[in-house]
Amino acid sequence: MPHIPHPTSHDLPTDVVLSVRSISKKFCRDLKRSMGYGVRDLASNLAGIRQNPMHLRKDEFWALEDVSFDVRRGDSVGLIGVNGSGKSTLFRIIHGIFPPDGGEVCVRGKIGALIALGAGFHPHLSGRENVYLNASILGIPHKIIASRFDDIVNFAELAEFIEAPVASYSSGMKVRLGFAVAINIDPDILLIDEVLAVGDLAFRNKCIERLKTLLNKERTILFVSHSMQQVELVCQRGILLDAGRVAVDGTAGEAVAEYYRRTDEHVLTHPGGEQTPGIVHIHECGIVRYEAATVTDAEGAGGDAVMVGRGVRIRTRLRVLKTMTDPWISVTFQSLPEKLRVAYARAQVRGEFRPGLHDVDWTMDRLPLAPGNYSVAGRINHADVIQKLAGSDDICHFRVAPAPDDLIKTTGSGFVRLEGEWKAAPAPGG
């Protein structure tokens, strides 16, 4: 098995703190066969028989294949890709948890890691005891953690619970404690794997602000997340993994744009894995229900996408079961795949809706949404606004395409493209 010079290596350029060189890692899909391979490999090693680690045996596959990149001091790198692309495996190899089957990782400096929720925590020990246990796993001396213990507890906002066993902590509380320990050991390189997806919004914002502070101190951050907004907020650079290989290594915006481009078709046709046929209603009261919905341009022409800045029409077909009068009808736009609600429209549609099928059109002259994938949620309320008659979080999906004259990529700049007048003039006294 190749040796990983961890945690330091003296042959790196002075500004490079992490070098991933031709890393490959294989796994076996069959547990029983995997255990058999492990016993066979151990026996071969004890007997001094050299194995070829780059040879795939039955049921083995490459989780990572020939992955290479360098990370410099002060870099913030987002590692993105669909589930199974190799992100977490690569993180575990960098941290020394997994050995690679090929290649090597060279590290200069101290690594702090948040790779798995609650990793390094003993459920029957108190929060205080787990702070010291977690720090010892990271190789931090007891006296250093003692001097920073109050800062850790204050950042985690767990002073009231620090003497309670971790088994009584919620998942969000464990993330608070783990993150507080990792950032207070003052790491040269901080690895964060998806843990910021857990926890309340206020704490996530607090963590992101602390990450920005670390970057100002020329610390290095490797960040795995399925939230493209978080990646672009925290990272300047992005690496997109696809089936265990590097597909893009560029700016965070370039990596995210390619991620969306590669998943456009999948997201639009399979937004959440297996879908129940038709519209899934989250609320029904026996008065009205959604039958279907379509998104077209303002003239009603369909296509692969609606163009940003052009007109759009959403037609919802309703099946009215009991007569309703003057209902309030709304549509809410949600970004995919995150399902973040980014815009909405609501109006009272005057008239009497008798039992049967009815089409309700919502038309907008200029669509302000930025390029990307979206779903539409719908709500119908009684004329009194309070009583909900029908609701669905997923009535249809559509894609917003950039206009042909868009010369500047705006991926990651926001969800809404604002109109307005721009003026420039020499400043007085300039």
Protein Blocks (a to p, Z undefined) as FASTA:
>chain_A
ZZdddfbdfkbcfklcbdcehiacdddfblklmmmmmmmmmmmmmnopacdfkbccehia
cfbghiacdddehiacddeddehilpmmmmmmmnomaccfedcdddedjddddfbghihi
afkbcfklmmmmmmmmnopafklmmmmmmmmmmmnopmmmmmpcfklpcfklmmmmmmmm
mmmnopabdcdehklmgccfklmmmmmmmmmmmmmnopacddddfbfklmmmmpmbdcdd
eehiafbdcdfklmmmmmmmmmmmmmmmmmnopadehjddfbdehlaccfbdcdddfkop
acfbdcehiacddddddddfbdcehiacdddddddfklpafbdcddddeddddedddddd
dddfbacbdcdddddddddddfklmacfbdcfbfbccdddddfklmbdcehiajbdcedd
ddddddehZZ
